[in-house]
């Protein structure tokens, strides 16, 4: 029965995706069909709707619309430009300096907005013309932007970690946030190493040394945006407020900067920003609700336990099993958006890694890192499409310079997978985490 249920669930989902049905609807219909194996059509539709509604009835999920709104305000409020200017100061003396500035700016902007796509659009939109003017190949510039923008999904605040906490039934969001720092920074450093080697081979210029006054001015200009990270993470780590409350504070802080300090947003701009945020939020939450229904359908059919038994029967070696899980997730990430992939496959693989003694926080970081690679790859990578769009270059041209960077991402992923302390040391030190 488990095998037949899995065939119906994933077969229907795959067929609907091929037919061009939107992801959320494909997930919901596949869930109805799977419940329909065990009950009447009316009951399966009712159960699916009930699971969608109950799955979204969560205080934790309030953080998602707030962080999306904060990211949109920052994107329109001139914050990205100030972070880029500060990144030029930090990475200006390295080979291919503008490429390193792109990576650093993505890390900082992503850490503030929590969105890879927003970072790719905001930072790439500014950096692409500058790099082209300096003689950089647009395909190379786009590849650097695409490969580095997912760092913001690991460096907190991250809506992905919030979703993972919801799925796993209470894994500490604070621990997940803190655990993402080292992996996110390692991803950025890895991309900088590859970008630097490629830049040196191509003879890309090194930026002139900035004056002391310029360094001071750009640093001071970036202090207010960067201080948001300290406010959010300091409050969460110190127990002053929760991640959900921190998301509301991020909105207030970003509004204050955009309206009163930088004055790049006017009051009449707010309705369009709120509308864009509401549309994005509705898409994300519908996908989350339908994915939760699919997770319940899988649990109802005992699919996660069947997969767990099959994997453990295949091998009991943790190194082999984690390698298999990573390969499976890399393939999934190429064909599925990050949020539904996280919601669907976390319940499948979590029992396996728990049997191996893997900490849920470590697994959350590993899974998020893995799926971050997927948004950079064809055929459905959202960061790939946005990065190519802002750089005005075809995907076919970007693939060649992007491949070495993806190889570096996979190498860092293996390091994160097999060295747990890279993820767990900071939560243990700062939060006393003992999970």
C-alpha positions as CSV (number, residue, x, y, z in Angstrom):
1,X,0.0,0.0,0.0
2,X,2.9,2.4,0.8
3,X,4.4,1.8,-2.6
4,X,1.1,2.3,-4.4
5,X,0.5,5.5,-2.4
6,X,3.9,6.9,-3.2
7,X,3.3,6.1,-6.9
8,X,0.0,8.0,-6.8
9,X,1.4,10.9,-4.9
10,X,4.6,11.5,-6.8
11,X,3.3,10.2,-10.1
12,X,0.3,12.7,-10.0
13,X,2.5,15.5,-8.9
14,X,5.1,14.9,-11.6
15,X,2.4,14.6,-14.3
16,X,0.7,17.8,-13.3
17,X,4.1,19.6,-13.3
18,X,4.8,18.4,-16.8
19,X,1.4,19.6,-17.9
20,X,2.2,23.1,-16.6
21,X,-0.1,23.2,-13.5
22,X,1.2,25.7,-10.9
23,X,3.3,24.0,-8.2
24,X,0.9,24.7,-5.3
25,X,-2.1,23.3,-7.2
26,X,-0.2,20.3,-8.3
27,X,0.8,19.6,-4.7
28,X,-2.8,20.0,-3.5
29,X,-4.4,17.8,-6.2
30,X,-1.8,15.1,-5.6
31,X,-2.6,15.2,-1.9
32,X,-6.4,14.8,-2.6
33,X,-5.7,11.8,-4.9
34,X,-3.5,10.2,-2.2
35,X,-6.1,10.7,0.5
36,X,-8.6,9.3,-1.9
37,X,-6.9,5.9,-1.8
38,X,-8.1,5.5,1.8
39,X,-11.4,7.4,1.8
40,X,-14.2,8.9,-0.4
41,X,-13.6,11.8,-2.7
42,X,-15.6,14.2,-0.5
43,X,-13.6,13.2,2.5
44,X,-10.3,13.5,0.8
45,X,-11.1,17.0,-0.4
46,X,-12.3,18.0,3.0
47,X,-9.2,16.5,4.8
48,X,-6.9,18.3,2.3
49,X,-8.6,21.7,2.8
50,X,-8.6,21.1,6.6
51,X,-4.8,20.4,6.6
52,X,-4.1,23.5,4.5
53,X,-6.0,25.7,6.9
54,X,-4.7,24.2,10.1
55,X,-1.1,24.2,8.7
56,X,-1.3,27.9,8.1
57,X,-2.8,28.6,11.6
58,X,0.6,29.2,13.1
59,X,2.0,32.2,15.0
60,X,5.5,31.3,13.7
61,X,4.4,31.8,10.1
62,X,3.6,35.5,10.7
63,X,7.4,36.0,10.4
64,X,7.3,35.2,6.7
65,X,5.1,38.2,5.5
66,X,6.9,40.6,7.8
67,X,10.4,39.5,6.5
68,X,9.1,39.7,2.9
69,X,7.7,43.2,3.5
70,X,11.0,44.3,5.2
71,X,13.0,42.9,2.2
72,X,10.8,44.8,-0.3
73,X,11.2,48.0,1.7
74,X,15.0,47.6,1.8
75,X,15.1,46.8,-1.9
76,X,13.2,50.0,-2.8
77,X,14.7,52.1,0.0
78,X,18.3,52.5,-1.3
79,X,19.8,50.1,1.3
80,X,21.2,47.7,-1.4
81,X,23.2,50.6,-3.0
82,X,24.8,51.5,0.3
83,X,25.8,47.9,1.1
84,X,27.3,47.6,-2.4
85,X,29.4,50.8,-1.8
86,X,30.6,49.3,1.5
87,X,31.4,46.0,-0.2
88,X,33.6,47.8,-2.6
89,X,35.6,49.0,0.4
90,X,35.9,45.5,1.7
91,X,36.8,43.6,-1.5
92,X,38.3,46.3,-3.6
93,X,41.9,45.2,-3.6
94,X,41.3,41.5,-4.7
95,X,41.6,40.2,-8.3
96,X,38.3,40.9,-10.0
97,X,37.4,43.3,-7.3
98,X,33.9,44.0,-8.5
99,X,33.1,40.3,-8.5
100,X,34.1,40.1,-4.8
101,X,32.1,43.2,-4.1
102,X,29.1,41.4,-5.6
103,X,29.5,38.4,-3.4
104,X,30.0,40.5,-0.2
105,X,27.0,42.7,-1.1
106,X,24.8,39.6,-1.6
107,X,25.9,38.2,1.7
108,X,25.1,41.5,3.5
109,X,21.8,42.3,1.7
110,X,20.6,38.7,1.9
111,X,21.4,38.6,5.6
112,X,19.1,41.7,6.0
113,X,16.3,40.8,3.6
114,X,16.4,37.0,3.9
115,X,15.7,36.6,0.2
116,X,18.0,35.2,-2.5
117,X,15.9,36.4,-5.4
118,X,15.7,40.0,-3.9
119,X,19.5,40.0,-3.4
120,X,20.1,38.8,-7.0
121,X,17.8,41.5,-8.4
122,X,18.9,44.4,-6.2
123,X,22.6,43.7,-6.1
124,X,22.9,42.3,-9.6
125,X,20.9,45.2,-11.0
126,X,23.6,47.7,-9.7
127,X,26.7,45.5,-10.2
128,X,26.1,44.3,-13.8
129,X,26.5,47.7,-15.5
130,X,29.5,48.5,-13.4
131,X,31.2,45.2,-14.2
132,X,30.4,45.5,-17.9
133,X,31.9,49.0,-17.9
134,X,35.1,47.6,-16.5
135,X,35.4,44.9,-19.1
136,X,34.0,42.0,-17.3
137,X,32.2,39.3,-19.3
138,X,28.5,39.7,-18.5
139,X,28.1,35.9,-18.3
140,X,30.8,35.7,-15.6
141,X,29.3,38.6,-13.7
142,X,25.9,37.0,-13.8
143,X,27.3,33.6,-12.6
144,X,29.0,35.3,-9.6
145,X,25.7,37.1,-8.7
146,X,23.6,33.9,-9.1
147,X,26.0,31.6,-7.1
148,X,26.4,34.1,-4.2
149,X,22.8,35.3,-3.8
150,X,21.7,32.1,-1.8
151,X,24.0,33.0,1.1
152,X,21.1,35.2,2.4
153,X,19.0,32.0,2.9
154,X,21.6,30.7,5.3
155,X,22.8,33.9,7.0
156,X,19.8,34.9,9.2
157,X,17.1,36.1,9.2
158,X,16.0,33.2,6.9
159,X,12.4,32.4,6.2
160,X,13.6,29.0,5.1
161,X,14.7,28.1,8.6
162,X,11.3,29.3,9.9
163,X,9.5,26.9,7.5
164,X,11.9,24.1,8.6
165,X,11.1,24.7,12.3
166,X,7.4,24.5,11.5
167,X,7.7,21.2,9.7
168,X,9.8,19.5,12.3
169,X,7.5,20.5,15.1
170,X,9.5,23.0,17.1
171,X,13.2,22.9,16.2
172,X,14.6,26.0,17.7
173,X,14.5,28.9,15.2
174,X,17.1,30.8,17.2
175,X,19.5,27.8,17.0
176,X,18.8,27.4,13.3
177,X,19.5,31.1,12.7
178,X,22.8,31.1,14.6
179,X,23.8,27.8,13.0
180,X,23.5,29.3,9.5
181,X,26.2,31.9,9.9
182,X,29.3,29.7,9.4
183,X,27.9,27.7,6.4
184,X,26.6,30.9,4.8
185,X,30.0,32.6,5.2
186,X,31.8,29.5,3.9
187,X,29.5,29.5,0.8
188,X,30.4,33.1,0.1
189,X,34.2,32.5,0.7
190,X,34.0,29.5,-1.6
191,X,32.4,31.6,-4.4
192,X,35.0,34.3,-3.9
193,X,37.9,31.8,-4.3
194,X,36.5,30.5,-7.6
195,X,35.6,34.0,-8.8
196,X,39.1,35.3,-7.9
197,X,40.9,32.4,-9.7
198,X,38.8,33.0,-12.8
199,X,39.3,36.8,-12.6
200,X,43.0,36.4,-12.4
201,X,43.1,34.1,-15.4
202,X,41.0,36.5,-17.4
203,X,43.0,39.6,-16.3
204,X,40.1,41.5,-14.8
205,X,41.2,44.7,-13.0
206,X,41.9,45.4,-9.4
207,X,40.1,48.5,-8.1
208,X,42.3,51.5,-7.0
209,X,43.0,51.9,-3.3
210,X,40.2,54.0,-1.8
211,X,41.1,57.1,0.3
212,X,40.8,56.9,4.1
213,X,37.9,59.4,3.9
214,X,36.1,57.3,1.4
215,X,36.5,54.2,3.5
216,X,35.1,56.0,6.6
217,X,32.2,57.6,4.7
218,X,31.1,54.3,3.1
219,X,31.5,52.4,6.4
220,X,29.4,55.0,8.3
221,X,26.8,54.9,5.5
222,X,26.4,51.1,5.9
223,X,26.3,51.1,9.7
224,X,22.6,51.7,10.0
225,X,21.5,48.9,7.6
226,X,24.0,46.5,9.1
227,X,22.9,47.4,12.6
228,X,19.5,45.7,11.8
229,X,21.3,42.4,11.9
230,X,22.6,43.2,15.4
231,X,19.1,44.3,16.6
232,X,17.4,41.2,15.2
233,X,20.0,38.6,16.2
234,X,20.9,40.3,19.5
235,X,17.3,40.4,20.5
236,X,16.7,36.7,19.6
237,X,19.9,35.4,21.2
238,X,19.3,37.6,24.3
239,X,15.7,36.3,24.6
240,X,14.3,39.8,24.3
241,X,11.9,38.8,21.5
242,X,11.0,35.8,19.3
243,X,11.9,35.4,15.6
244,X,8.3,36.4,14.7
245,X,8.5,39.6,16.8
246,X,11.9,40.3,15.2
247,X,10.3,40.2,11.8
248,X,7.9,43.0,12.8
249,X,10.8,45.0,14.2
250,X,12.7,44.6,10.9
251,X,9.7,46.2,9.1
252,X,9.6,49.1,11.5
253,X,13.4,49.6,11.3
254,X,13.5,49.4,7.5
255,X,10.6,51.8,7.1
256,X,12.3,54.3,9.4
257,X,15.5,54.1,7.3
258,X,13.7,54.4,4.0
259,X,11.3,57.1,4.9
260,X,13.2,59.4,7.3
261,X,16.9,58.7,6.9
262,X,17.5,57.9,3.2
263,X,14.2,59.4,2.0
264,X,14.2,57.2,-1.1
265,X,10.6,56.0,-0.4
266,X,7.7,58.3,-0.1
267,X,4.4,57.7,1.6
268,X,2.6,57.3,-1.7
269,X,5.0,54.4,-2.6
270,X,3.9,52.3,0.4
271,X,0.6,50.9,-1.1
272,X,2.5,49.4,-4.1
273,X,5.1,47.9,-1.7
274,X,2.5,46.5,0.5
275,X,0.6,45.1,-2.5
276,X,3.8,43.4,-3.9
277,X,4.5,42.0,-0.5
278,X,1.0,40.7,-0.1
279,X,1.1,38.9,-3.5
280,X,4.4,37.3,-2.7
281,X,3.2,36.3,0.7
282,X,0.0,34.7,-0.7
283,X,2.0,32.7,-3.2
284,X,4.5,31.4,-0.5
285,X,1.8,30.6,2.0
286,X,-0.4,28.8,-0.5
287,X,2.6,26.7,-1.4
288,X,3.3,26.1,2.3
289,X,-0.3,25.1,3.1
290,X,-0.6,22.7,0.2
291,X,2.9,21.2,1.0
292,X,1.8,20.7,4.6
293,X,-1.3,18.8,3.2
294,X,1.0,16.7,1.1
295,X,3.2,15.9,4.1
296,X,0.1,14.8,6.0
297,X,-0.9,12.6,3.1
298,X,2.6,11.0,3.1
299,X,2.4,10.4,6.8
300,X,-1.1,9.0,6.5
301,X,0.2,6.5,3.9
302,X,3.4,5.7,6.0
303,X,5.6,6.8,3.1
304,X,8.3,8.5,5.2
305,X,8.8,5.3,7.3
306,X,8.8,3.1,4.2
307,X,11.6,5.3,2.7
308,X,13.5,5.3,6.0
309,X,13.3,1.5,6.1
310,X,14.4,1.2,2.5
311,X,17.4,3.5,3.0
312,X,18.5,1.9,6.2
313,X,18.2,-1.5,4.5
314,X,20.4,-0.2,1.7
315,X,23.2,0.8,4.0
316,X,23.7,1.5,7.7
317,X,26.8,3.6,7.0
318,X,26.1,7.2,7.9
319,X,28.6,8.5,5.4
320,X,26.9,6.6,2.6
321,X,23.3,7.4,3.6
322,X,24.0,11.2,4.0
323,X,25.7,11.1,0.5
324,X,22.6,9.4,-0.9
325,X,20.3,12.0,0.7
326,X,22.4,14.8,-0.6
327,X,22.4,13.5,-4.1
328,X,18.6,13.0,-4.0
329,X,18.1,16.6,-2.7
330,X,20.4,18.0,-5.4
331,X,18.3,16.3,-8.0
332,X,15.1,17.5,-6.4
333,X,16.4,21.0,-6.1
334,X,17.0,21.2,-9.9
335,X,13.3,20.5,-10.6
336,X,11.4,21.9,-7.6
337,X,11.3,25.3,-5.8
338,X,12.9,25.5,-2.4
339,X,9.9,25.8,-0.2
340,X,7.8,22.9,-1.5
341,X,11.0,20.7,-1.6
342,X,11.7,21.5,2.0
343,X,8.1,20.9,3.0
344,X,7.8,17.6,1.1
345,X,11.1,16.0,1.7
346,X,11.9,17.0,5.3
347,X,9.3,14.5,6.7
348,X,10.8,11.8,4.4
349,X,14.4,12.2,5.3
350,X,14.1,13.4,9.0
351,X,13.4,9.9,10.4
352,X,16.4,8.6,8.6
353,X,18.8,11.2,9.9
354,X,17.4,10.9,13.4
355,X,18.1,7.1,13.3
356,X,21.7,8.1,12.3
357,X,21.9,10.3,15.4
358,X,22.0,13.6,13.3
359,X,20.9,16.7,15.1
360,X,17.8,18.4,13.6
361,X,19.5,21.8,13.5
362,X,22.5,20.3,11.6
363,X,20.1,18.6,9.2
364,X,18.2,21.8,8.7
365,X,21.3,23.6,7.7
366,X,22.5,20.8,5.5
367,X,19.1,20.6,3.7
368,X,18.8,24.3,3.3
369,X,22.4,24.6,1.9
370,X,21.7,21.7,-0.5
371,X,18.4,23.3,-1.8
372,X,20.2,26.7,-2.2
373,X,22.3,25.1,-4.9
374,X,19.1,24.1,-6.7
375,X,17.9,27.6,-7.1
376,X,21.1,28.4,-9.1
377,X,20.6,25.5,-11.6
378,X,18.4,24.9,-14.6
379,X,15.7,24.1,-15.4
380,X,13.7,25.9,-12.7
381,X,16.2,27.8,-10.6
382,X,14.6,31.1,-9.6
383,X,18.0,32.8,-8.8
384,X,19.3,31.7,-12.2
385,X,16.4,33.3,-14.1
386,X,16.5,36.5,-12.1
387,X,20.3,36.8,-12.3
388,X,20.3,36.3,-16.1
389,X,17.4,38.8,-16.4
390,X,19.1,41.6,-14.6
391,X,22.4,40.9,-16.4
392,X,20.7,40.7,-19.7
393,X,22.5,37.5,-20.7
394,X,21.2,34.1,-21.8
395,X,21.2,31.1,-19.5
396,X,23.2,29.1,-22.1
397,X,26.1,31.7,-21.8
398,X,26.0,31.7,-18.0
399,X,26.2,27.9,-17.5
400,X,29.9,27.6,-18.3
401,X,31.3,30.1,-15.7
402,X,28.6,29.0,-13.3
403,X,29.6,25.3,-13.2
404,X,32.9,25.8,-11.2
405,X,31.0,27.8,-8.7
406,X,28.4,25.1,-8.3
407,X,31.2,22.6,-7.9
408,X,32.6,24.7,-5.1
409,X,29.1,24.9,-3.5
410,X,28.9,21.1,-3.5
411,X,32.3,20.8,-2.0
412,X,31.3,23.2,0.9
413,X,28.1,21.2,1.2
414,X,30.0,18.0,1.8
415,X,32.1,19.8,4.4
416,X,29.0,21.1,6.2
417,X,27.4,17.6,6.0
418,X,30.3,15.6,7.5
419,X,31.6,18.3,10.0
420,X,28.6,18.9,12.3
421,X,30.5,21.5,14.5
422,X,30.6,23.9,11.6
423,X,26.8,24.3,12.1
424,X,26.4,23.5,15.8
425,X,29.4,25.2,17.5
426,X,27.8,28.7,17.5
427,X,24.4,27.6,18.8
428,X,26.1,25.7,21.6
429,X,28.4,28.6,22.5
430,X,25.9,31.5,22.2
431,X,22.6,29.7,23.1
432,X,23.7,26.8,25.2
433,X,22.0,24.6,22.6
434,X,22.1,20.9,23.5
435,X,19.8,19.3,20.9
